[in-house]
Amino acid sequence: MIAKRAGYAVLALLFVVLLLAPLSGNGYIVSLCYITALFVALAYGWNLISGYAGYLSFGQITFFGIGAYAVAIGVTRFHLPWYLCAALGGVACAALAVPMGWLMLRLRGPFFALGMLGLAQTARILTNLTPISGGSEGIYLPPGANAIAAYYWTLAIMVGGVVLTAAIDRNAFGLRLRALREDERAAGTLGVDTTRSNVQAFVLSAIFPALLGGGYAWYLTYVEPNSIYSTEIELQTVAMAILGGMGTLWGPLVGGLIMSQVSESLSTRFPQTHLMIFGALIVVLLIALPRGIVPAVAAFLKKRGIA
């Protein structure tokens, strides 16, 4: 109970800070807060398929890219409002994730992870070769784009990720996903529709990066394949969720909040070697806390009789 209250308190404090950040007028602070909200929201989306359902994915960046290009193409080619394009990108990814999930979820373990990674790289290559996407040159969005609107769009999705995860964490759907994660065959014999539950989790996990990708495109006002389908974004999202605690309500929040600040600090102080240092830090933390920060803290509090 104490841990849950503390989690909600941290969330409330973070929300207030992020909500008021644009009022500071400091571009660096706004950028840092945006990156924090972005990665926390991405971690919550990834946690649905990988933390709760147990399918380790390295391809959620595929949906992020589709969402980004939905905004870029919709705004520049068809002159539609960016938020409408972002919403349509989310709907398109949800529809695409149904057959894609049905096929990809037949793979297990590392084969699913590699399959999703291959899917992301395929999307990057196809985008490079497609004229409407601007190819390798990318697409420039209107210079008057309102970055603050994209900022609050991302913040709303982050809060939505927490709310959705909190609902899943304590309802029957969440219990089914946990059962599938522990032993899919045994869950199936007990009456759990394994395919339907996994595909539902896959679809939900696809919507988050798609919506976030749309906001990201509007925030940056420029998209190109190599930066949008970035392996670095994917790996940082995975690392944040794992370090926070996979399959937990507060893991993505804690991991995303802490590691986004660490990553930004390292990139500022050590621009040439920050990825190497960040990777080494992740390895050390995983060795020290193999289950993640949130489960480790919960176990400590339980041992002390506090929670």
C-alpha positions as CSV (number, residue, x, y, z in Angstrom):
1,M,0.0,0.0,0.0
2,I,2.8,2.4,0.9
3,A,4.7,1.6,-2.3
4,K,1.5,2.2,-4.4
5,R,0.9,5.5,-2.7
6,A,4.5,6.5,-3.2
7,G,4.1,5.6,-6.9
8,Y,1.1,7.8,-7.3
9,A,2.8,10.7,-5.4
10,V,5.8,10.5,-7.8
11,L,3.5,10.4,-10.8
12,A,1.6,13.4,-9.6
13,L,4.8,15.4,-8.9
14,L,6.2,14.4,-12.3
15,F,3.0,15.4,-14.0
16,V,2.9,18.8,-12.4
17,V,6.6,19.5,-13.3
18,L,6.1,18.4,-16.9
19,L,2.8,20.3,-17.1
20,L,4.5,23.6,-16.0
21,A,7.8,23.2,-17.8
22,P,6.9,25.1,-20.9
23,L,6.0,28.1,-18.7
24,S,9.7,28.4,-17.8
25,G,10.6,29.7,-21.2
26,N,13.8,27.7,-21.1
27,G,14.3,25.7,-24.3
28,Y,16.7,23.2,-22.7
29,I,14.3,22.4,-19.8
30,V,11.4,21.9,-22.2
31,S,13.4,19.6,-24.4
32,L,14.6,17.6,-21.4
33,C,11.0,17.3,-20.1
34,Y,9.8,16.3,-23.5
35,I,12.4,13.5,-23.8
36,T,11.5,12.3,-20.3
37,A,7.7,12.1,-21.1
38,L,8.5,10.5,-24.5
39,F,10.6,7.7,-23.1
40,V,8.3,7.0,-20.1
41,A,5.4,6.7,-22.5
42,L,7.4,4.5,-24.9
43,A,8.4,2.3,-22.0
44,Y,4.7,1.8,-20.9
45,G,3.8,0.8,-24.4
46,W,6.7,-1.7,-24.7
47,N,5.8,-3.1,-21.2
48,L,2.4,-4.3,-22.3
49,I,3.7,-6.8,-24.8
50,S,7.1,-7.6,-23.3
51,G,6.5,-7.1,-19.5
52,Y,3.0,-8.4,-19.1
53,A,2.7,-10.8,-22.1
54,G,6.3,-11.9,-22.0
55,Y,7.2,-11.4,-25.6
56,L,10.6,-9.5,-25.8
57,S,10.2,-7.1,-28.6
58,F,12.9,-5.0,-30.5
59,G,10.6,-3.7,-33.1
60,Q,8.1,-1.3,-31.5
61,I,10.0,1.4,-33.3
62,T,8.3,0.2,-36.5
63,F,5.0,1.7,-35.2
64,F,6.8,4.8,-34.0
65,G,8.1,5.4,-37.5
66,I,4.7,4.8,-39.1
67,G,3.1,7.3,-36.8
68,A,5.8,9.9,-37.6
69,Y,5.4,9.5,-41.3
70,A,1.6,9.6,-41.0
71,V,2.0,13.1,-39.7
72,A,4.8,14.2,-42.1
73,I,3.0,12.9,-45.2
74,G,-0.5,14.0,-44.1
75,V,0.6,17.6,-43.3
76,T,2.9,18.2,-46.3
77,R,1.1,16.2,-49.0
78,F,-2.6,16.5,-48.0
79,H,-2.5,19.6,-45.7
80,L,-4.3,17.9,-42.9
81,P,-4.1,19.0,-39.2
82,W,-1.1,17.2,-37.6
83,Y,-3.2,15.9,-34.6
84,L,-5.7,14.3,-37.0
85,C,-2.8,12.7,-38.9
86,A,-1.3,11.5,-35.6
87,A,-4.6,9.9,-34.6
88,L,-5.1,8.3,-38.0
89,G,-1.5,6.9,-37.7
90,G,-2.5,5.3,-34.4
91,V,-5.6,3.8,-35.9
92,A,-3.7,2.5,-38.9
93,C,-1.1,0.9,-36.6
94,A,-3.8,-0.7,-34.5
95,A,-5.3,-2.2,-37.7
96,L,-1.9,-3.3,-39.0
97,A,-1.0,-4.8,-35.7
98,V,-3.9,-7.3,-35.8
99,P,-2.6,-9.5,-38.7
100,M,1.0,-8.6,-37.9
101,G,0.6,-9.8,-34.3
102,W,-1.3,-12.9,-35.4
103,L,1.8,-13.8,-37.6
104,M,4.7,-12.6,-35.4
105,L,3.3,-14.0,-32.1
106,R,3.7,-17.5,-33.5
107,L,7.4,-17.0,-32.9
108,R,8.8,-17.6,-29.5
109,G,11.6,-16.3,-27.4
110,P,14.6,-14.8,-29.3
111,F,12.9,-15.6,-32.6
112,F,10.1,-13.1,-31.9
113,A,12.7,-10.5,-30.8
114,L,14.7,-11.0,-34.0
115,G,11.6,-11.1,-36.1
116,M,10.5,-7.7,-34.7
117,L,14.0,-6.3,-35.2
118,G,13.9,-7.4,-38.8
119,L,10.5,-5.9,-39.2
120,A,11.8,-2.5,-38.1
121,Q,14.8,-2.7,-40.4
122,T,12.5,-3.7,-43.3
123,A,10.3,-0.6,-42.6
124,R,13.4,1.6,-42.6
125,I,14.6,0.3,-46.0
126,L,11.1,0.5,-47.6
127,T,10.8,4.1,-46.3
128,N,14.1,4.9,-47.9
129,L,12.9,3.6,-51.2
130,T,9.4,5.1,-51.2
131,P,9.1,8.5,-53.0
132,I,6.1,9.8,-51.0
133,S,8.2,9.5,-47.8
134,G,10.9,11.7,-49.2
135,G,13.4,8.7,-49.4
136,S,16.7,9.2,-47.6
137,E,16.3,13.0,-47.7
138,G,13.3,12.8,-45.4
139,I,10.4,15.4,-45.1
140,Y,10.5,18.9,-43.6
141,L,7.4,20.0,-41.9
142,P,6.2,23.6,-41.8
143,P,8.7,25.8,-39.9
144,G,5.8,27.3,-37.9
145,A,4.9,24.0,-36.2
146,N,3.9,24.4,-32.6
147,A,6.3,22.2,-30.6
148,I,4.4,22.9,-27.3
149,A,1.3,21.2,-28.8
150,A,3.3,18.1,-29.5
151,Y,4.8,18.4,-26.0
152,Y,1.4,18.2,-24.3
153,W,0.2,15.5,-26.8
154,T,3.1,13.4,-25.5
155,L,2.4,14.2,-21.9
156,A,-1.2,13.1,-22.3
157,I,-0.2,9.8,-23.9
158,M,2.3,9.2,-21.0
159,V,-0.5,9.7,-18.5
160,G,-2.8,7.5,-20.6
161,G,-0.1,4.8,-20.5
162,V,0.0,4.8,-16.7
163,V,-3.9,4.8,-16.4
164,L,-4.2,1.9,-18.9
165,T,-1.4,-0.1,-17.2
166,A,-3.0,0.5,-13.8
167,A,-6.3,-0.9,-15.2
168,I,-4.7,-3.9,-16.8
169,D,-2.6,-4.6,-13.7
170,R,-5.6,-5.4,-11.7
171,N,-8.2,-6.8,-14.1
172,A,-8.8,-10.2,-15.7
173,F,-7.0,-9.3,-18.9
174,G,-3.8,-8.6,-16.9
175,L,-4.2,-11.9,-15.1
176,R,-4.5,-13.7,-18.4
177,L,-1.4,-12.0,-19.7
178,R,0.6,-12.9,-16.6
179,A,-0.6,-16.5,-16.9
180,L,0.5,-16.6,-20.6
181,R,3.9,-15.1,-19.6
182,E,4.6,-17.8,-17.0
183,D,3.3,-20.8,-19.0
184,E,1.4,-20.3,-22.2
185,R,0.6,-23.9,-22.7
186,A,-0.8,-24.4,-19.2
187,A,-2.8,-21.2,-19.5
188,G,-4.3,-22.5,-22.7
189,T,-5.4,-25.8,-21.0
190,L,-7.2,-23.7,-18.4
191,G,-9.3,-22.0,-21.0
192,V,-7.3,-18.8,-21.8
193,D,-7.6,-17.8,-25.4
194,T,-3.9,-17.5,-25.9
195,T,-3.9,-16.1,-29.5
196,R,-6.6,-13.4,-28.8
197,S,-5.0,-12.2,-25.5
198,N,-1.5,-11.9,-27.0
199,V,-2.8,-10.1,-30.1
200,Q,-4.8,-7.7,-27.9
201,A,-1.6,-6.9,-26.0
202,F,0.3,-6.5,-29.2
203,V,-2.2,-4.1,-30.6
204,L,-2.3,-2.0,-27.5
205,S,1.5,-1.9,-27.4
206,A,1.5,-0.7,-31.1
207,I,-0.8,2.2,-30.5
208,F,1.4,4.0,-28.0
209,P,4.6,4.3,-30.2
210,A,2.4,5.2,-33.2
211,L,0.8,8.2,-31.4
212,L,4.1,9.2,-29.9
213,G,5.8,9.1,-33.3
214,G,3.2,11.5,-34.7
215,G,4.0,14.0,-31.9
216,Y,7.7,13.5,-32.4
217,A,7.5,14.4,-36.0
218,W,5.6,17.6,-35.3
219,Y,8.0,18.4,-32.4
220,L,11.1,18.1,-34.5
221,T,9.6,19.4,-37.8
222,Y,11.8,16.9,-39.7
223,V,11.7,13.1,-40.3
224,E,14.1,10.8,-42.1
225,P,14.3,7.0,-42.0
226,N,17.6,6.5,-40.0
227,S,16.6,8.8,-37.1
228,I,12.9,7.8,-37.0
229,Y,13.6,4.0,-37.1
230,S,16.4,4.5,-34.7
231,T,17.8,1.4,-32.9
232,E,19.1,3.7,-30.2
233,I,15.5,4.9,-29.3
234,E,14.3,1.3,-29.3
235,L,17.2,0.0,-27.1
236,Q,16.9,2.9,-24.6
237,T,13.2,2.2,-24.3
238,V,13.8,-1.5,-23.6
239,A,16.6,-0.7,-21.1
240,M,14.4,1.8,-19.2
241,A,11.5,-0.6,-18.9
242,I,13.7,-3.5,-17.8
243,L,15.7,-1.5,-15.3
244,G,12.5,-0.1,-13.8
245,G,10.9,-3.5,-13.6
246,M,9.2,-5.5,-16.4
247,G,5.5,-6.4,-15.9
248,T,5.1,-3.9,-13.1
249,L,2.9,-0.8,-12.9
250,W,5.7,1.6,-11.8
251,G,8.7,0.1,-13.6
252,P,8.4,2.1,-16.8
253,L,7.9,5.3,-14.9
254,V,10.8,4.8,-12.6
255,G,13.1,3.4,-15.3
256,G,12.2,6.1,-17.8
257,L,12.4,8.9,-15.4
258,I,15.9,7.9,-14.0
259,M,17.5,6.7,-17.1
260,S,16.3,9.5,-19.4
261,Q,18.0,12.0,-17.0
262,V,21.2,9.9,-16.9
263,S,21.3,9.5,-20.7
264,E,20.8,13.3,-21.2
265,S,23.5,14.1,-18.7
266,L,26.0,11.7,-20.2
267,S,25.3,12.9,-23.8
268,T,26.0,16.5,-22.6
269,R,29.2,15.7,-20.7
270,F,30.6,13.0,-22.9
271,P,29.2,13.5,-26.4
272,Q,31.6,11.1,-28.1
273,T,31.4,8.2,-25.6
274,H,28.0,8.6,-23.9
275,L,26.5,5.5,-25.6
276,M,29.4,3.3,-24.4
277,I,29.1,4.7,-20.8
278,F,25.3,4.3,-20.8
279,G,25.6,0.7,-22.0
280,A,28.2,-0.1,-19.3
281,L,25.9,1.5,-16.7
282,I,23.0,-0.6,-17.8
283,V,25.1,-3.8,-17.6
284,V,26.1,-2.9,-14.0
285,L,22.6,-2.1,-12.9
286,L,21.2,-5.3,-14.5
287,I,23.8,-7.4,-12.6
288,A,23.0,-5.5,-9.3
289,L,19.2,-5.5,-9.8
290,P,18.3,-8.3,-12.2
291,R,14.6,-8.0,-11.6
292,G,14.6,-4.2,-11.8
293,I,14.4,-1.2,-9.4
294,V,10.7,-1.4,-8.5
295,P,10.7,-5.2,-7.6
296,A,13.9,-4.7,-5.6
297,V,12.5,-1.8,-3.6
298,A,9.2,-3.7,-3.1
299,A,11.1,-6.7,-1.8
300,F,13.2,-4.5,0.5
301,L,10.1,-2.8,1.9
302,K,8.3,-6.2,2.4
303,K,11.3,-7.6,4.2
304,R,11.3,-4.7,6.5
305,G,7.5,-5.0,7.1
306,I,6.8,-1.6,5.6
307,A,4.8,-2.7,2.6
